[in-house]
Amino acid sequence: MSQTALVIALVLLAPAIWVARKATLRRLAWRNVVARPTEALLVTAGTMLGTAIIVASFAVGDTISDGVGSVVDTSLGPIDESVTIEDPAQLPALEAAVKDAHQSNVDGVVSVLSLPTAVTTIGSDPVGEPSVWIAEIDFDQARAFGGDPRTSGFFGAGETPTGTEAVLVSLVAKQLGLSAGDNFQIHAFGKAETFTVRQVIDRYSSAGYNSIYLPAGTIESFQSGAVEVNQPPRAEVLISNTGDWLTGADHTEAVVADLEIVTAEFQEVDVSSTKTDLLDSAVAEGAEFTTLFNGIGSFAVIAGILLIVNLFVMLSEERKSSLGVMRAIGFSRSAVTKSFAIEGAVYSVTASLVGVGVGVGVGWILVQVLKSIFFNENDFLNITYAPQAESLMLAAAIGLGITMITIWATALRISHFNVIAAVRDLPQPPTRKGRAKVMIASVVGVLIGAGITYLGLSGDVQTAAMAGVPVMAFSAIPLIRPLVGDRIAGLVGGMTAMAWGVFVFNLFPDAMRESDIDVFVVQGVVLVAGAVTVSASAAPLWNWAVSATSKAGAGLSTRLGLVYPLARKGRTGLLLGMFSLVVFMITFMAVFSQILSDQTRGLADDSRAGYDIVASSAAFNPVSESQVTAVEGVVVAAPLTRSSAEFEVDGEDDPLPWRVTGFDERLLEFDAPALGARLEGYDSDESVFRAVLGDSSLLIVDDFFLDNGSGPGAKRYLPGDIVEMLTTSGESRMMTVAGVLASDFLFAGSYAAIDLVETTLDAEPASGLFYVSVDAGVDAELVAGRLNAELLDFGMSAETFTAGVEEEVAETVAIIRLFQGFLSLGLLIGIAGLAVVLIRAVRERRRAIGVLRALGTQATTVRRSFLVESGFIAIQGVVIGAALGLVTAYQVIVNSDTFGDSGFAFSWPWLSLVVVVVVPTVAALLAGAAPAKRAAAITPAVALRSE
Amino acid sequence: MPILSARNVTKTYRSGSLEVAALRNVDIDVESGEFVIVMGPSGNGKTTLLNCLSGLDDIDEGVVEIEGHSIHDLSDRKRTRHRASSMGFVFQAYNLIPVLSAVENTELPLLVNGVSPKEARSRSAAMLDRVGLSDRMNHRPNELSGGEQQRVTIARALVAEPEIVWADEPTGNLDSETADSVLDLLVEVHNAGQTLVMVTHEPDIANVADRLVLIRDGMIEYDGVPAAAPRRLEAV
C-alpha cells in the first residue's frame, strides 16, 4: 500500500518537477516562494502539521503491531508447537516418539514439565506472586533446541539446577525483588519449599516460556503425598520448526498434521500450534486496538487534511491576480497551472519531510503515555516505540499526495478563471456552461448518494448507509437552490444530513447493528458538514447577533470581526470543520468516560450480590472455605467455580468458548447479582438465580455473551433465547437464557448451577473462588488486605468489588483520555491553522486595514476585530462540535440498540465540557493575538501604498 | 484663519542605504471651504504631501497644524480620532472593503464616530441617494462599476460631514465620461461648502478649483489661482 501511495504522490509531484526545468516558470514560482518568506514558512508549517499528525497516527499503529511480534522474542523464541500429555510419566516416551519421527520441517525437540505456583520471599516483610510457572528442563537440551544456543535464552545459564538451586527469569526476579543468592519459597499442593536463586536470566526466547527453572524431580516432590491435586503439572514436548522464529511458523500446519499421527498411540495428548495461536491472538488484540486508535485518530487526521486544503485554497486566492496577469500577457493555461504547481511542490515536499520528523516525535510521546496507562512488562503484549519506515513513507506520501491534489485542483481552477476577473480579483462571472456543469454534477451526486444508500442498507454496509443520504442531501442543494433560494437550500441540505447522522441508528437498527469505528468517523464528518452548512446558511442569525452586539456597545470591532468569516464561507467552513470534528469526538468520548466514572459504584453493586470482596486463590493450591472464614472480619464466604464451555453461534464455523461460573445457594445469602432482563414469570432477580439452581437447562448470561469482538451491534441474547452448549465430553445441551446480567465487570461470563459446572464442564470442585462478606462496620479494604497477607501462600488475590470495578474503569477511562489526548493534537492543528489563516488574512487585508485606519478606526478596534474573528470561529466550532457530541452520545446511550437497555444513564461531563469549551476558545484567542497585534500596527499610509 | 497650516514639512523615504526626499520644506495653508488642486509629475510627492498633511503618514521635520494642534504631535489614538471626526478620504483605487456592501462601506465613518447603527444606516442611505446610488446600496464593490465604486468612496468620505476631504486622484481609474460625472459630484460638494484638497494629473480639472498647487521634486513650485499658473508647470 505504501508503494502505491508513494507512486501516486510521485505521479502528482512529477509534472511539477518536470516543468520546473522551464526557467521562466521555475523563476516565477521560486520568486513567489522567496518574496514573502514568512508567508511561505506559514504555508509550509501548516502543511507540515497535517502530515505530522498522519505520521504520528501510523507510528503508533506500527508500535502496537510490533508489540505483537514481541511476544515471540520474550516468550517463545524457536518454540512453534507443543504436545501436552495428561500423564507426566509418559513424557519421556512422548519426546522419544516425536524425535524418532524425524520430521523434515522440525529442527528441535525438548520436553518440559511445568506447574503454576505461588512464590513468596522470605523475611520480615514478605512479598508474593500468586501465579508463577515453575519448570524443569534440561539446560543442555534447551540450549540445543532451535539450533542456535546463543538465541535459545539459556545461553550462559550454566548447568541444569540441582539441589535447591533455582534459575529465575528476569521479570519474576524483578517482581519479587530477588537476585542471586537470595532465598525464597514456592507453594503448591499445600507444601512450601525453600530455594536459592543461583542466577537470573533474561526474559528472552524459549527461556521466557516459564518463569523459574528448578532441578528435575521438584514438581514430583511437591505432588507426592498431596491431599488434593486440583491442577496437574503440564507435561509437554516443545517443537521447533526449521527456519527463523517467524518463518518457522509457516510449517506449523504440516508439522501439526504429522504430530497428530505420531502421537496417536498416546492417551490424552493435545497437539497445539503454540506460536501461531499466540501470534493470532496477539495480532487480534493488536489489530483491535490499532483499528480503534486509527479510527479515533482519523478525526485528527481529517483536521490536518482540512488545514492543508484551506492553506492552499488561500494561497491560490492570493496568487489569483498575478496568475491572471500571466494569462493576460500570453502564458497558456497549462503554464499558469504548472507555475502554481511548482510553487506548491516546494512547500509540499518541504512540509512532508519535516512533517515526518515531527510526527515521529509526536508518536513517541503518544506511545510513552500509552505504555504508562495499560501496558506493563508482564503484559501479554509488550510495546516498544517502533515506527516502520514503510508506514512513515506511506504517511509522508499521503501528506504529499493530498497537498499535490489540492495544488493541482486549485491551480486548474485558477487557470480557468476569466482573465480580467482574475487580474482585478473579482468573483468569476457565472456562465451558462458552468451552471449546466453544476446541475449535472448535482444530479449525478444525488444518484450516487441514492445508490450508496441502497447498497448500505440492503447489504449492511454501515459506512455506506451512513454516508448515502447526506451525499444526496448535499448534492441536491444546487438543484433546489433555484426553487427556494440559497439560504433555504443550504439549511435543508445541512439539516437533512445532520438528522440522518443522528437518527439513522434508530431508523434502521438492523442494518446499522454491526457498526464499527469507521461508521462513527463517517458519522462525525456527516454531522459536522451538516452543521457547518447550516451555520453558513444562517446569515440572518449572525446579522441579528451583530445588531445585538452593536446595541450592547461591542459595535464596530464585532461587525468587522464577523464580516470576513461570514463572507468567506468556504474558508470559514474548512476552519469550522477542523474544530468541530475534533471537539465532537472529544465530547463524545468525554460522555462515556463520565458515565463509566459515575457508575463505578452502581456497577460494583450490580455484581456483588450483597458481598463485599471477591477472593480467588491459586487453582494448584486452593484455599478452603474454612480458611477464608477464619480470617478476622470475614463473616460468610460463598464458593464459586469458574470453568469454560463452548457454545454454538449462528454464523460462526467453530463454537465460541465462554466463561461459565458455577454457584450454589450461598451466593444468594444476601441478594443476587443484578439482572438487566429476566425470563417472564419471575418476579425478582433472586428467583431467577434460584430457578437456575433447580433447573440444569437454565443459564444466566452476561450482557456481552458470545460477543466475539465485533463490538457494539453483535447479537444480543435475551431471556428465552436458546443456546447450544457443548460439554467437555462433547455432549450438546440446549440451554435457555433465564436472565441477562445488568453488568459484568468481574467477568463471571455466565452463571449456572455449581453441580452442572462440576459434572459437565470438568471443573474441579473447590477451585478457590469466593465472594466474601465482612462484619458490619469493618472496612472491607482492610479485610481484603488481610486475606492477601494471611493467605499469600495460596496465591490469594482479594479485592473489594468496588476496587475491582474501579481498576477496570480506570483503565478504560485512561485509554479514553489517551484518545482524547491524541485528538487534542487535532485541536492544536485547528488552533495553529487558525493562527496561520489569520496571519495570512492580515497580509491579505492589509490595504483594507489601511483604509479603516485612514477612516479613523482606532488600532484597538482593528486588533479587537481580529480577536473577534478568531473567537467567532473557535466558539462556533466548539459549540457545534460539543453540541453534536452530546446529542450523538445521548442518542447512542439512550436510544440505540447497543446501549439502550444496558443500564447506562446519560451523564453530563461538566468538567470535560468546561475544558473542551474554554481551552480551545482561549487558545484560539491567544493564537489570534499575534496577527491581531500585527494588524493593529499597520500604518495607514504604508498599507494604502501596498499592492 | 486657515483650517490647516503646514510649515517646513520634510519627508524622506529610506530603503536600506537609499534615501529619497519626497517632500522638502513644504509650506502650505488651506482655508475653510477652499477647493485646492495639487498637481505635479508622477513620483514628485503629491500623494506624500496629502498623506503627511492628513496625518496618515509621519513627517521627518516641520509641523502640520489643524485647528491649532500639531497633528503629528498627537498620540496615534488622538490623531485617529481626529481623522474620524474631521477628515474624509477618496482614493484613486477606491479602497472599499470588499466584503461590505455599498451602504455598509458608507456607514463605516459614522460607526467609527459612535453614531448608532440605525442612524448610521439611514444617513448612509441618504448619502448614497445623493451620489445617485440609491438602487445599488446593497451591492458589494465587485458588483459595482468603477464609477459607482468611486461614488461610494465619495459618499463614505462625506457622510460624517468632515471639515476637510482629501482626494487622491479620484478620477485616475475612470474613463473620461465617468471621470466628468465624479468631478461634477466633487464640485457640487465643494459648492455646498466642503473643503476639498485633491491630487490629480488632469490639467482640465484644475480649472474647477479655487487654487492650484504645483509640486516638483518634493517642493512647491506654484501656489495660486489655476488661471495664473505657468503653462509649462501645469502640463505635467
Interface residues (C-beta under 8 A of the other chain):
Chain A: L426 P427 S547 S550 K551 G555 L556 R559 V563 Y564 L566 A567 R568 R847 A848 G850 V851 L852 R853 A854 L855 G856 T857 Q858 A859 T860 T861 T939 P940 A941 V942 L944
Chain B: N51 S54 L56 D57 D58 D76 R77 T80 R81 H82 R83 A84 S85 M87 F89 F91 N95 L96 I97 P98 V99 L100 E104 L108 P109 L111 V112 N113 P117 N142 R156
